[in-house]
């Protein structure tokens, strides 16, 4: 059992959970993830380790509540526990040792680039973080990233930072580097598939090596189920053991996007069932409190 130490809200439906996992905290490296299962009957969920404190024996997970299982996780209170946390899994990030790195995060993907930016800054690499969201309320970890280097914020509606997409911010940073006779040595991009694809399309003609972190359907995290297979450079790779990070210029994003939609209808059904069950439970509880027998 892994006890929750803290649960804070970063944005609408996005929570930061700090939990006990001393062995994982001791071994994890940037880019790695854990497979989490709340308890019996719950699904396994891959979650990137956003931070860790080996001395305290804790890891930090940033979770967006989008389905039944993630909603249950973000509802946990300090003192409650997660049954299974397996990891660290996946390959660690390939980090440059000098130069200028740009970390691009879209939405909750910012939590995935944060440990990368942190490791790069500690190695003495210049870090520029470009993060975005639909509006100001959905931009996360801006304060933490500003401690690591320059931060460019982009929002769709212009409510924070500059109006536009993270690709607009990346184009601007690249142009500024060229104007100063410098360059971007590498880009790390994490976010929705269309965003990562757009970043890769932008950096390809610029000759900027680009690494993306993929989030396909993943069941066991050990390469045995084959659910997380992706095509990279014309070859089949498994995100859980060969990744989750790959050369963005080699990823078949169209295939991945198609596969991600496989279980959309089942996910909707599961969410609807859980919502109806919760509503029925609340109604039954209200009836017990009032002595009513239910709706007429």
C-alpha angles and dihedrals in degrees: 000000000000113000120218111238098181140000117192131171116240098175140337106318092352119112135180112220123193112196142169113266106137098172093049092046090054096050108031123115130193112285096027125119143197132229108232129197118180094204146304112332095021124112125248113254127195112224128178115236103243095187143340141204109206092185092055093037093234138128129200124227126187110208130188113206105228104134143023097280098043090048089054091050096051090048091064117115128214108279094033119103147224113225102214132028112166122186165333089255135173132033119305119246118276100238126197116229099215141008132051122321126187118206113200118194127181117196112312088358085082087075089059096050092045096079089045092053089045093053093045093051091049089053091055097256118144107246129200115182121202111191134171152170141175090270142353093275091061098052111101138189095012092137093049093048092050087065088062101047145296116347126201114194122201126184128182092230098036093242091133130023115339125344113251144052129309088253088062089054091047092050089052094049091048092050092049091051092052091047089056092048091252135108146213108254098194141356127213114197129186129169141078114352094250089053094050090046091051091050091050091048090051097047097042097077089040091059093234112150106235129199121194130189112225126212108194124157106295127185113168104010093221103089095254102107098048092215094124097054116142134174116245121173090350093303132104115251132177113230094210097058105015093040153312081203123059142163102283092210090061101045120109095224094174092060092045093049090051093050092049089063094057096098101029095113092047089050091052091050092049092050092048091049092049092048092050091047092050091048091051091050091051091049092050090049091050091050091053091051094049100034091239121144096220136273118340 
